[in-house]
Amino acid sequence: MSSTRSPSRKAPATDPAAIVVSHGQPGDPDPAEATLAAFAAQVAHALPGWHVGSATLAREGALDAALAAAGSAPLVYPLFMTEGWFTGDNLRARLATAPDARLLRPLGVSPDLPALAADLLREVLARQGWQAETAQLLIAGHGSGRSPNSARDTRAFAQGLGERLPLAEVRVGFIEEPPFLADAAAGMGTQAICLPFFAARGGHVTGDIPEALDKAGFQGPRLDPIGCAAGVPELVARALESARVAT
């Protein structure tokens, strides 16, 4: 039976183990920690015989507890959208006490994510009664004023999605760098969809994105973040299984 285990219970040495890690909410870590634990339970359901734990970086001691519960050689899956400081230097430093842990690439650069998003958008288009060839898509990304990685990975996702779904137009806008989201959303037609390129419903998704869309007069459906899509736990489970086989 697959399950997540409490931090006090160590995974048997024979069990493959994984830890799903996200940023969390520093000011109020408990809700994000609970949401991530529920996500990890969904991943575990798809991986019978695995130990799948979770930890947000915002919750003090959470990663250390998850590592202790996972036992030896856990796979660490970053539920982040881009490669950068958090999924590189920061997380590697936090894993220094577990040198046998293996850090995988984050969700946002998964080669399977554009296809998942394309399937999701086909369902939205069908509900709206729209054709892909006449619909526009706005991908709302985080961006960064300090590193090109966020924009790079967001645009790579947009390109991969566009290759799988023949939309009339795919635009990308950012919260923290040009083109800013309100500018990117300006002038979009009535058949436009906004897809946030985020892992969870944090403050940017619930506050910054709707504020920018309202400012631009954006009229179309505003979807949940791609990281909240129903198929993402299965996608993560496949990535973990592939990484285990590759070792």
C-alpha positions as CSV (number, residue, x, y, z in Angstrom):
1,M,0.0,0.0,0.0
2,S,1.4,3.4,-0.9
3,S,1.3,6.2,1.6
4,T,3.0,9.2,3.0
5,R,4.5,8.5,6.4
6,S,4.8,10.8,9.4
7,P,8.3,12.3,9.9
8,S,8.8,10.2,13.0
9,R,8.5,7.0,11.1
10,K,11.5,6.1,9.0
11,A,10.9,4.4,5.6
12,P,12.2,0.8,5.5
13,A,15.5,0.4,3.8
14,T,13.9,-1.6,1.0
15,D,11.4,1.1,0.1
16,P,12.2,3.6,-2.6
17,A,11.7,7.0,-1.1
18,A,11.0,10.5,-2.5
19,I,10.4,13.9,-1.0
20,V,8.4,16.6,-2.8
21,V,9.7,20.1,-1.9
22,S,8.0,23.4,-2.5
23,H,8.7,27.0,-1.5
24,G,5.7,27.4,0.8
25,Q,4.5,30.7,2.5
26,P,7.1,32.1,4.9
27,G,4.6,34.3,6.7
28,D,2.1,31.5,7.3
29,P,3.7,28.1,6.5
30,D,1.1,25.7,7.9
31,P,-1.6,25.9,5.1
32,A,1.0,25.4,2.3
33,E,2.6,22.6,4.2
34,A,-0.7,20.8,4.5
35,T,-1.5,21.4,0.8
36,L,1.9,19.9,-0.2
37,A,1.3,16.9,2.1
38,A,-2.0,16.2,0.3
39,F,-0.2,16.5,-3.1
40,A,2.5,14.1,-1.9
41,A,-0.2,11.6,-0.9
42,Q,-1.6,11.7,-4.4
43,V,1.9,11.0,-5.8
44,A,2.2,8.1,-3.3
45,H,-1.1,6.7,-4.5
46,A,0.4,6.3,-8.0
47,L,3.6,4.7,-6.6
48,P,2.7,1.5,-4.6
49,G,5.5,0.5,-2.3
50,W,7.1,4.0,-2.2
51,H,7.6,6.3,0.7
52,V,6.7,9.8,-0.5
53,G,7.2,12.6,2.0
54,S,6.9,16.4,1.6
55,A,8.4,19.6,2.9
56,T,8.2,23.3,2.2
57,L,11.3,25.4,2.5
58,A,9.4,28.0,4.4
59,R,8.6,25.7,7.3
60,E,11.6,25.5,9.7
61,G,12.8,22.0,10.1
62,A,10.4,20.4,7.7
63,L,13.0,19.3,5.2
64,D,15.3,17.8,7.8
65,A,12.3,15.9,9.2
66,A,11.3,14.6,5.8
67,L,14.9,13.5,5.1
68,A,15.0,11.6,8.4
69,A,11.7,9.9,7.6
70,A,12.8,9.0,4.0
71,G,15.8,6.9,5.0
72,S,18.7,6.4,2.6
73,A,19.1,7.8,-0.9
74,P,15.8,9.6,-1.4
75,L,14.8,11.3,-4.6
76,V,14.0,15.0,-4.1
77,Y,11.5,16.5,-6.5
78,P,11.2,20.3,-6.5
79,L,7.6,21.4,-7.1
80,F,8.9,24.7,-8.6
81,M,8.4,26.1,-12.0
82,T,11.9,27.2,-13.0
83,E,15.5,26.3,-12.4
84,G,17.3,28.9,-10.3
85,W,18.7,29.7,-6.9
86,F,16.0,27.9,-4.9
87,T,16.2,24.7,-6.9
88,G,20.0,24.9,-7.2
89,D,22.2,26.5,-4.6
90,N,19.6,26.9,-1.8
91,L,18.2,23.4,-2.0
92,R,21.5,21.7,-2.5
93,A,22.8,23.5,0.6
94,R,19.8,22.3,2.6
95,L,20.5,18.7,1.4
96,A,24.1,18.8,2.7
97,T,23.2,16.6,5.6
98,A,21.9,13.9,3.2
99,P,24.7,13.5,0.7
100,D,23.0,10.4,-0.8
101,A,19.8,12.4,-1.7
102,R,19.4,13.0,-5.4
103,L,17.9,16.2,-6.6
104,L,15.8,16.1,-9.7
105,R,14.8,18.8,-12.1
106,P,11.7,20.9,-11.2
107,L,8.2,20.5,-12.4
108,G,8.2,23.5,-14.7
109,V,10.9,22.1,-17.0
110,S,9.3,18.6,-17.2
111,P,9.1,17.6,-20.9
112,D,5.7,16.2,-20.2
113,L,4.2,19.4,-18.8
114,P,3.4,21.1,-22.2
115,A,1.4,18.1,-23.3
116,L,-0.5,18.0,-20.0
117,A,-1.3,21.7,-20.4
118,A,-2.4,21.2,-24.0
119,D,-4.9,18.6,-22.9
120,L,-6.2,20.8,-20.1
121,L,-6.7,23.7,-22.6
122,R,-8.5,21.5,-25.0
123,E,-11.0,20.8,-22.3
124,V,-11.4,24.5,-21.6
125,L,-11.9,25.3,-25.3
126,A,-14.5,22.6,-25.5
127,R,-16.4,24.0,-22.6
128,Q,-16.3,27.5,-24.1
129,G,-17.3,26.2,-27.5
130,W,-14.1,27.8,-29.0
131,Q,-11.7,26.5,-31.7
132,A,-8.0,26.5,-30.9
133,E,-7.2,28.3,-34.1
134,T,-9.2,31.4,-33.0
135,A,-8.3,31.4,-29.3
136,Q,-5.5,33.2,-27.6
137,L,-3.5,32.1,-24.5
138,L,-1.8,34.3,-21.9
139,I,0.7,32.5,-19.8
140,A,1.3,34.4,-16.5
141,G,4.8,33.8,-15.2
142,H,6.7,35.0,-12.2
143,G,9.8,36.4,-13.9
144,S,12.8,37.8,-12.1
145,G,14.8,41.0,-12.1
146,R,17.9,39.2,-11.0
147,S,18.1,36.1,-13.2
148,P,17.1,35.1,-16.7
149,N,16.1,31.6,-15.7
150,S,12.5,32.3,-14.8
151,A,11.7,33.9,-18.1
152,R,13.7,31.4,-20.0
153,D,11.9,28.4,-18.6
154,T,8.5,30.0,-18.9
155,R,9.0,30.8,-22.5
156,A,10.3,27.2,-23.1
157,F,7.0,25.9,-21.7
158,A,5.0,28.3,-23.8
159,Q,6.9,27.2,-27.0
160,G,6.3,23.5,-26.1
161,L,2.7,24.1,-25.5
162,G,2.3,26.0,-28.7
163,E,3.8,23.2,-30.7
164,R,1.2,20.8,-29.3
165,L,-1.9,23.0,-29.6
166,P,-2.4,25.3,-32.7
167,L,-3.7,28.4,-30.9
168,A,-4.1,31.7,-32.7
169,E,-1.6,33.3,-30.3
170,V,0.4,32.5,-27.2
171,R,1.6,35.5,-25.1
172,V,3.8,35.5,-22.0
173,G,3.7,38.1,-19.3
174,F,5.5,38.4,-16.0
175,I,4.9,39.8,-12.5
176,E,8.5,40.9,-11.9
177,E,9.9,41.7,-15.3
178,P,8.9,43.0,-18.7
179,P,6.7,42.3,-20.5
180,F,4.6,42.9,-17.4
181,L,1.4,40.9,-17.1
182,A,-1.0,43.8,-17.5
183,D,0.9,45.0,-20.7
184,A,0.9,41.5,-22.2
185,A,-2.8,41.0,-21.4
186,A,-3.8,44.4,-23.0
187,G,-5.9,44.2,-26.2
188,M,-6.5,40.4,-26.0
189,G,-9.9,39.5,-27.6
190,T,-12.9,37.8,-26.1
191,Q,-11.6,34.3,-26.8
192,A,-8.6,34.5,-24.5
193,I,-7.5,32.2,-21.7
194,C,-5.0,32.9,-18.8
195,L,-2.9,30.1,-17.5
196,P,-0.7,30.8,-14.5
197,F,2.7,29.2,-14.8
198,F,2.9,28.6,-11.1
199,A,3.0,25.5,-8.9
200,A,0.3,26.5,-6.3
201,R,-2.3,29.1,-5.4
202,G,0.0,31.5,-3.6
203,G,-0.2,35.2,-3.2
204,H,0.9,36.0,-6.7
205,V,-1.9,33.8,-8.1
206,T,-4.6,35.1,-5.8
207,G,-3.5,38.7,-5.8
208,D,-1.0,39.9,-8.4
209,I,-2.4,38.1,-11.4
210,P,-6.1,39.0,-11.1
211,E,-5.1,42.6,-10.3
212,A,-3.1,42.8,-13.5
213,L,-5.8,41.1,-15.6
214,D,-8.4,43.5,-14.2
215,K,-6.2,46.4,-15.1
216,A,-5.9,45.1,-18.6
217,G,-9.6,44.5,-19.0
218,F,-9.0,40.8,-19.6
219,Q,-12.3,39.1,-20.3
220,G,-11.5,35.4,-20.7
221,P,-11.3,32.4,-18.3
222,R,-8.7,32.6,-15.6
223,L,-7.5,29.1,-14.9
224,D,-5.9,27.6,-11.8
225,P,-2.1,27.3,-11.8
226,I,-0.8,24.5,-14.1
227,G,0.8,23.0,-10.9
228,C,-2.7,22.4,-9.6
229,A,-3.9,20.4,-12.7
230,A,-5.3,17.0,-11.9
231,G,-2.7,15.2,-13.9
232,V,0.4,16.7,-12.2
233,P,0.7,14.1,-9.3
234,E,0.8,11.3,-11.9
235,L,3.4,13.3,-13.9
236,V,5.5,13.6,-10.8
237,A,5.1,9.9,-10.1
238,R,6.3,9.0,-13.6
239,A,9.3,11.3,-13.2
240,L,10.2,9.6,-9.9
241,E,9.8,6.1,-11.3
242,S,12.0,7.0,-14.3
243,A,14.7,8.5,-12.1
244,R,14.7,5.4,-10.0
245,V,15.0,3.1,-13.0
246,A,17.9,5.3,-14.3
247,T,20.0,4.8,-11.2
